[in-house]
Amino acid sequence: MNRIRWIVSVTAFLLTVGLGTGTVLLLRHASAAVAQDPERLTRRPYYPNFELDVLVNGRPLAEYYARGRTYVEALQGAEYELRLRNPSADRVAVALSVDGLNSIDARHTSAWNASKWVIEPYQTITISGWQMSSERARRFYFTNERDSYGAKLGQTANLGVISAVFFKERRRVVVTPPYPITRDKSEPEQSAKSGSGEAARDNRAAAPMRDDDYAATGIGRNVRNDVRWVDMDLESRAAGEVTIRYEYYSALLKLGVVPRQTSREPLQRREDSRGFSPEP
């Protein structure tokens, strides 16, 4: 068995939701990714127990299922967070990469060899940015390829992809869930902290982008995030994987992921006008 070092977050930057205070760790080893179905999907692929959401202003972005993948629309300039759920009775470690770079040390490795976050049984954590040290992190935000963190590091082969690979702890700890684990994306999410709203606006109308401007993730403002290392034994086989592709609206149109929005000609719209609404 491999003895593995982990990082545990102890600040609000990694928000843990559940009964009591959860533990978040980083893992440096992981396994191969799960293959995707090449056929177009009408619902989100099923990954047992584990979930990943992209949050802007505390709310999950709408997901589109096409081309055998899950897509979200990137909002230019918006800061975002990644919410990870572990509704199982096992403590798990998550290899989390953004644009092919590990969210902890910015390395490009296999999932098994990657540093990982740890999630306690029945807990949820929110990762808000790149971990830079044991006390500091820098926020994720949507930008273009030229301004991306990957471009700054000379690693641009995997832009536009967010991936989470989950590994269970080898020594099983049975925990009774505090309440039934359910998921309903229609429920309102926690509001964002004050001061972050201006970074989460949709800039499609305010700042039109070039057709060849594709989404990537930048390295943003500094935030405090204290972490610590712990030891864990992991199962060598990954328990699950969730991958999300993100693109700007124009790119999603080109890929055929979202339908093109059509509007009536102004004269036809006026011809269809009426004085009163139809009777019920």
C-alpha positions in Angstrom: 0.0 0.0 0.0 1.2 3.5 -0.8 1.3 6.0 2.0 0.1 9.3 0.5 0.4 12.9 1.7 -2.7 15.1 1.6 -3.7 18.6 2.3 -6.6 19.6 4.5 -8.2 22.9 4.1 -9.2 24.7 7.4 -10.6 28.0 6.0 -13.8 29.2 4.3 -12.0 29.2 1.0 -12.7 25.5 0.8 -16.3 25.5 2.0 -17.3 22.2 3.6 -21.1 21.6 3.8 -22.6 18.9 6.0 -22.9 17.8 9.6 -20.0 19.3 11.5 -16.7 20.3 9.9 -15.5 18.2 7.0 -11.9 17.4 6.0 -10.4 18.4 2.6 -7.2 16.7 1.4 -4.9 16.7 -1.6 -3.6 13.5 -3.2 -0.6 13.0 -5.4 -1.5 9.7 -7.0 -4.4 8.7 -9.2 -5.5 6.4 -12.0 -6.7 6.5 -15.6 -9.7 8.4 -16.7 -13.1 6.8 -17.4 -13.9 6.6 -21.1 -16.8 8.7 -22.4 -19.7 7.5 -24.5 -19.2 8.9 -28.0 -23.0 9.2 -28.6 -24.9 12.4 -28.0 -26.4 12.4 -24.5 -29.7 13.7 -23.4 -28.9 13.6 -19.7 -25.8 13.9 -17.6 -23.7 10.7 -17.5 -24.0 8.8 -14.3 -21.1 8.7 -12.0 -21.8 6.7 -8.8 -21.8 8.9 -5.6 -19.6 11.7 -6.9 -20.6 15.1 -8.4 -18.9 18.2 -9.8 -20.5 21.6 -10.3 -19.1 24.9 -11.7 -20.4 27.8 -9.6 -20.6 31.5 -10.5 -21.9 33.8 -7.8 -22.7 30.6 -5.8 -25.0 29.1 -8.4 -24.2 26.2 -10.7 -23.9 26.9 -14.4 -26.4 25.2 -16.6 -25.1 22.0 -18.1 -25.5 20.8 -21.7 -25.0 17.2 -22.7 -23.8 16.6 -26.3 -21.1 14.9 -28.3 -20.7 12.4 -25.4 -19.6 15.2 -23.0 -20.9 17.6 -20.5 -20.5 21.3 -21.3 -21.1 24.6 -19.5 -21.0 28.1 -20.8 -18.1 30.2 -19.6 -18.8 33.8 -18.7 -16.0 36.1 -19.7 -14.2 37.6 -16.7 -16.3 35.8 -14.1 -14.7 34.2 -11.1 -15.9 30.7 -10.5 -15.7 27.8 -8.0 -15.8 24.1 -8.2 -18.1 22.2 -5.9 -17.4 18.5 -5.2 -19.9 16.2 -3.5 -19.1 12.9 -1.7 -22.5 11.4 -0.7 -20.9 8.0 0.2 -19.9 6.5 3.5 -16.2 6.5 2.5 -13.6 9.2 2.9 -12.3 10.0 -0.6 -9.5 11.8 -2.3 -10.1 13.9 -5.4 -7.5 14.7 -8.1 -8.9 18.0 -9.5 -7.4 19.5 -12.6 -8.3 22.7 -14.5 -7.0 23.1 -18.1 -4.9 19.9 -17.5 -3.2 21.5 -14.5 -3.5 20.2 -11.0 -5.4 22.7 -8.8 -2.9 22.2 -6.0 0.6 22.3 -7.6 -0.2 23.2 -11.3 1.6 20.0 -12.5 0.3 17.9 -15.4 0.3 14.3 -14.3 -1.8 11.2 -14.3 -4.7 11.3 -11.8 -3.1 8.7 -9.6 0.2 10.7 -9.3 -1.6 14.0 -8.8 -2.0 15.8 -5.4 -5.5 15.5 -4.2 -8.2 17.1 -2.0 -9.8 14.9 0.6 -13.6 14.9 1.3 -15.1 13.3 4.4 -18.1 11.0 4.1 -21.3 12.8 3.2 -19.5 16.1 2.8 -19.3 18.8 0.1 -16.3 21.1 -0.5 -15.9 24.1 -2.7 -12.5 24.8 -4.4 -12.2 28.5 -5.4 -8.8 28.7 -7.0 -5.2 27.5 -7.5 -3.5 26.6 -4.2 -0.2 28.5 -4.2 1.2 27.7 -0.7 0.0 26.3 2.7 -1.7 29.7 3.4 -2.6 31.2 0.1 -4.6 30.5 -3.1 -5.5 32.5 -6.2 -9.0 32.5 -7.7 -10.2 30.8 -10.9 -11.7 33.1 -13.5 -12.8 32.7 -17.1 -10.5 34.4 -19.6 -9.1 33.8 -23.1 -6.3 31.4 -24.0 -3.6 34.1 -24.2 -4.3 35.2 -20.6 -4.7 31.8 -19.1 -2.6 30.3 -16.3 -1.7 27.4 -18.7 -0.3 29.9 -21.2 1.8 31.5 -18.5 3.2 28.0 -17.7 3.6 27.0 -21.3 0.9 24.3 -20.9 -1.9 24.9 -23.4 -2.7 21.4 -24.7 -5.7 20.9 -22.4 -7.4 24.2 -22.1 -11.2 24.2 -21.5 -11.4 21.0 -19.4 -12.2 20.5 -15.8 -11.7 17.0 -14.4 -12.2 15.3 -11.0 -11.1 11.8 -10.4 -12.2 10.2 -7.1 -10.4 7.5 -5.0 -11.7 5.8 -2.0 -9.8 5.4 1.2 -8.6 1.8 1.6 -9.6 1.4 5.2 -13.4 1.8 5.1 -15.0 4.0 7.7 -18.7 3.4 8.0 -20.6 6.6 8.8 -24.4 6.9 9.1 -25.6 9.8 7.0 -27.0 12.7 8.9 -29.9 13.0 6.4 -30.9 11.4 3.1 -28.5 12.6 0.3 -30.6 14.2 -2.4 -29.8 16.5 -5.3 -32.0 19.1 -6.8 -30.4 21.8 -8.9 -33.6 23.8 -8.9 -33.0 24.7 -5.3 -31.5 28.1 -4.7 -27.8 28.0 -3.9 -25.9 30.1 -1.3 -25.4 33.6 -2.4 -22.0 34.8 -3.3 -20.0 37.0 -0.9 -20.3 40.7 -1.4 -17.7 42.2 -3.8 -17.7 39.2 -6.2 -20.8 40.1 -8.2 -19.0 42.4 -10.7 -16.7 39.5 -11.7 -19.7 37.2 -12.5 -21.5 39.3 -15.1 -22.3 37.9 -18.5 -20.2 39.9 -20.9 -21.6 38.6 -24.2 -23.6 41.8 -24.8 -21.2 44.3 -23.1 -18.0 43.1 -24.7 -18.3 41.0 -27.9 -15.5 38.5 -28.3 -13.7 37.6 -31.5 -14.8 34.4 -33.1 -11.5 32.7 -32.4 -11.4 33.7 -28.7 -11.8 30.5 -26.7 -12.3 30.1 -23.0 -9.6 29.2 -20.5 -8.9 29.8 -16.8 -6.7 32.6 -15.4 -4.8 32.9 -12.2 -6.7 35.6 -10.3 -6.6 37.5 -7.0 -5.0 36.3 -3.8 -7.2 34.8 -1.1 -6.3 33.3 2.3 -6.5 29.5 2.4 -4.7 27.6 5.1 -4.0 23.9 4.5 -2.3 21.0 6.2 -1.0 17.5 5.2 -2.3 14.2 6.4 -1.6 10.5 5.6 -4.0 8.2 3.8 -4.1 4.8 2.2 -6.0 4.8 -1.1 -7.5 2.1 -3.3 -5.4 2.0 -6.5 -8.5 2.0 -8.7 -10.4 5.1 -9.3 -14.0 5.0 -7.9 -15.3 7.6 -10.4 -14.6 10.5 -12.7 -16.5 13.6 -13.7 -15.2 15.8 -16.6 -16.8 19.1 -17.7 -15.9 21.1 -20.9 -16.4 24.8 -20.8 -16.6 27.2 -23.7 -17.9 30.7 -24.5 -21.4 30.9 -26.1 -20.0 31.4 -29.6 -17.9 28.2 -29.4 -20.9 26.2 -28.0 -22.9 27.3 -31.1 -20.1 26.2 -33.4 -20.0 22.8 -31.7 -23.8 22.5 -31.9 -24.1 22.1 -28.2 -26.6 25.0 -27.7 -29.3 26.0 -30.2 -28.9 29.2 -32.1 -31.1 31.9 -30.8 -33.3 33.4 -33.5 -35.3 36.6 -33.4 -38.1 37.8 -35.6 -37.6 40.6 -38.0 -38.7 44.0 -36.5 -41.5 44.5 -39.1 -42.9 41.0 -38.6 -42.8 41.5 -34.8 -44.8 44.7 -35.3 -47.3 42.9 -37.6 -48.0 40.4 -34.8 -48.7 43.0 -32.2 -52.2 43.3 -30.7 -54.0 45.6 -28.3 -55.0 43.0 -25.7 -53.9 39.5 -24.7 -56.1 36.6 -25.9 -58.8 35.5 -23.6 -57.8 32.5 -21.3 
